[in-house]
Amino acid sequence: MREPRSTVPASAGAPDVAAADGKPVRGRKNGGAQARKFAGETRLGLVRRARRMNRTLALAFPDAHCELDFTTPLELAVATILSAQCTDVRVNLTTPALFARYPDARAYAEADRTELEEYIRPTGFYRNKTTALIGLGQALTERFDGVLPNTLDELVRLPGIGRKTANVILGNAFDVPGITVDTHFSRLVQRWRWTTEDDPVKIEHAIGELIERKDWTMLSHRVIFHGRRVCHARKPACGACLLAKDCPSFGAGPTDPATAAALVKGPEAEHLLDLVGR
């Protein structure tokens, strides 16, 4: 198969880099040297780089997982709905009492709105979320005998469940591979020049063409972990990143190892720093 190549000469100031969708992406001025390394990257080269980065992420985060606490598919659905505009930590502090009070779909369907709002108030946007949870309970009770379905088409037709939430549920409750495109995921795959797409569904499809289907769920966890711990939005820890050699945006954050090391967060920090040989 013939591979498309960028038409921008390697000598251009901040050269374009081929992305997953074949569109060129301009390199950052402060990362021009690294971006030039990937000028003219073929489609096959991109696929190989993306899969290599996924393998590196597996070494960095061998225990990557969904950070929402749950024991049933319904609990995961509820927790994911609550996680909108809220941290997983806050959701996990809220759900134990919630799950005890509302153990099944019928309980949500018949919930007193004021009472349910008080249970989930700490997660923010609690009125909209209450509407979604009651609607979800009613839909499950009326159409699915109170059991959460396990297909994408059925899930996205339920109140409060969009494609991102559906993929979280499928991948983590039903072992059906899915790519979860949250803000961390979209930011990182664009930073890595895997795609130039902005629409979450288009990003999902573009990345799905790069990474083997069996790895989709774990890729999502690894990328999200990396976004939360290392590749921060405003100041990524470039100098302490295992992906540095494969990242066209290397240099977007501090490249000095000591400075970058101070930016690494999370319980895996020591492990990550050991891997980069700090």
Salt bridges, closest charged atoms under 4 A:
ASP16 OD1 - ARG26 NH1 2.79
GLU41 OE2 - ARG49 NE 2.74
GLU67 OE1 - ARG228 NH1 2.44
GLU67 OE2 - ARG229 NH2 3.12
ASP88 OD2 - ARG228 NH2 3.26
GLU110 OE2 - ARG106 NH1 3.40
GLU115 OE1 - ARG101 NH2 3.02
GLU117 OE2 - ARG113 NH1 3.79
GLU118 OE2 - ARG121 NH2 2.56
GLU197 OE2 - LYS23 NZ 3.72
GLU204 OE1 - ARG163 NE 2.64
GLU209 OE1 - ARG43 NH2 3.43
GLU212 OE1 - LYS214 NZ 3.80
ASP215 OD1 - LYS214 NZ 3.45
ASP246 OD1 - ARG52 NH2 2.76
GLU268 OE1 - ARG229 NE 2.71
GLU270 OE1 - ARG278 NH2 2.65
